[in-house]
Amino acid sequence: MFRAYSFTSVLLLVVFMSCNKQNEIKNGEGFVDVKGGKIWYRVTGQGRQTPILMLHGGPGTPSYYLNPLSPLGKDRKVITFDQLGCGRSDAISDTTLMTIDNFVDQVNTLLSALQIGKVHLYGHSWGTMLGVDYYLKYPQKIKSLILASPCLSVHMWVRDADSLISTLPDSVQILSTIISMESLRILRYWLKLLTFIQIPFIQGRRRFQRIWIQPI
């Protein structure tokens, strides 16, 4: 009887250790195949706390500017990646790939490739839009959602920016207007491509009432 219990205990221990080993996320860099090309990623940090995935802004800005947040890896893995068309990931010119569903799929494919079941999701600027849409589609995979410089409604963001510009001296406003003409042209281009990310503020606020902001 004792030998039977001992054998069962050892077997369970081996299975448990094997599962932990499979779920271990190794530090390093690599590429993952997604629809439209390959995306680059990097894993840093140490510890076994829930990992954190960083979503950079843009669209079109590489993830390098998030490097100062690497100290978050003192007790967990930190995953950064360049979205398709950015940085070290493959460049794209096919506008049919520039959809929110495709960006969401990139995030999900990366997490699946790394065998990560649940993460803290950090989004900055455009990354907050992507993070929100990922959460709405895969809430069971998100332990917490962190939004830095959020933009949940582009139209409201533009209106708020205009109100702030109006408080500046006239000379600065004139310069800002000249610069904004080109920026507006670019913004209009992106709005045509990204109309799918417009989230009405009131509706968005109601849908996120259950999200609690707390230390990770």
N, C-alpha and C positions, 0 to 999 in steps of 0.2 A: 504494500500500500504506500509506504513512504517513498519507494523508488518511483512509483507511478506519479505521485504528487511532484516529486523532484523533476521528473522528465517533463511533465506538463508545464511546470514553472520555467524551466530552461527554454522550452519551446516558445512559450509566450514572450519571454525576454528577448529571444532571438528575433521573433517577428516584430516586436516593438522597436528594437534597435534598427532593424532593416527598414521599417517605415520611416523612422526619423532620418536615416541616412538618405533615403530617396527624396525626402522633403527638404533636405539641407540645400540652401542657396549658396553657391560658390561665388566668391569675388572674382571679378574679371570683366572683360569686354567680349562682345560678340555681335552677331547679326541674326535676325529672325525674318523668315519669309512671310510677307503679308501680301494682300492683293495690291498689285502695282509695283512691287519691288521688295527691297530688303530694308529693314530698320535697324539702326545701330543702338546698342544699349550698354550700360555699365552698371555693375553691382559693386558697392563698397560697404564698409561698415562691419560691425561684429555684434555678436549677441543673438539671442533667439526670440526677442520680442517681435511683435507683428511688424513686418517690413513696411516701408513707406515708398510709394511710387510718385515721382515728380512729373508733373505735366507742365511743360514750358509754354510761354506765350507765343504770340505771333498773330495769325499763322505765318510761319516762315522763319521764325527766330530759332536758332539752335539752342540746345539746353545748357551750353557752357556757363551761362551767367548764374545758373543755380548751384554751381560748385561751392560757393560760400556756405551752403546749407549742409555740407558734408558732415559737420559735427553731430548732426542728428543720428549718425551711425554709431554712436558710442555704445548703444545696447540693442541695435537692430540693423538690418540691411537697408541700404538706401539705393533705390533703382532709378537711374535717370536714362532717358532715351531721346533720340532725335526723331520727331515725327516724320513720316514720309514726305520727301521734298525739302528737308531741312538738314543742315550740318553734315554729318557723316552718313546719313541715310541716303538712299537713292533719290536722285532728282526726278521730278515728274513734270510733264507738261499737259497731261491728259486731265482736263477739267472735270471729267466724269468721276475722277477719283477724289475730288475735293468736296466730299460730302461728310456730314456729321456721322452718318452711319459707318463710313469707311474709317474715320478717325477712331470712333468707338471700337470698331473691330480690331484696329491696330493694338489698342490697349489690351483688349481681351486676349488677342493672340499672343502678345508678349507675356502676360501673366500665365497663360496656359503653357507656353514653352518653358517658363521657369518653374512650373509646377507650384504656383502660389495660389492658395485658395482664398485668402482674405488679406486686404491691405488697408493701410491708412493712405488716402489719396490726397495729394497736395497739388493744387492748381494755381497758376499765376496768370492773370489777365485772360487771354484767350483760353488758357488751360483751365480756368474756372468754368467756362462754358462747356468744354469737353468733359471736365470732371462731373458736372451736374448731369449731363446727358448720359454719361456712363453709369452714374448712380441710379438714375431713373430706370435704366435697362437692367442693371445687375446689382440691385441694392444688397443682396445677400453676400456679395463679395467685398463690401466696403465696411470697415470697422469705424472709420471716421472720415469726414470730408472737410478739408482745410482750404478755404478760398482766400487768396491774397490778391488785392486789387481786383475784386470781382467785377464782372460785366455780365449781368443777367439779362440786360436789354440794351442793345446797341443804340436805339433811338433815345432812350433816357440818358445814356452815357454822353451822347453828343450834346443833348440839351444841357446837361450839367456842366460840360466843358465850356459851352458857349456862355453860360451864366458866370463862370469864373473868369473867362477872358474879358467880359464886360466890365469887371472891376479893375482892370489894369489901366495904366496911363494910355492916352490916345496914341502916342508914338509907338508904344509896344503893341497895341492892338492892330495898328496898320501893318507892322512887320509880321504879326501873327496871322493876319488875314492873307498876306502874300504867301506865307508858308502853308497856310491851311488850304489854299486853292489846290495845290498839288496833292496834299494829304486827302482832301475831299474827293478828288478824282480817284485816288487809290481806294479810299473807303467805299465809294460807290461801286467800284469794281468788286470788292470783297462782299459787299452787301448783296450783289446779284448772285454771287456764288454761295453765300452762306445765309440766305434768307431762312433756312431751316433752323437757325440757332436763335431766332427771335423768341424769347420767352416773356410773355406778358408779366409785368411785375407783380400784380396782385395774385394772379394764378400761381406764379413761381413762389411767392411768399407762403401761400397756403400749402403748397406741396412740400415745403421745406420746414414746416413747423415742427416736424418730428426729429429734425437734425439737431443734436446737442453739440455745442462747441466745448471741448474739454481737452486737458493736456493729454498727449499721446504717450 
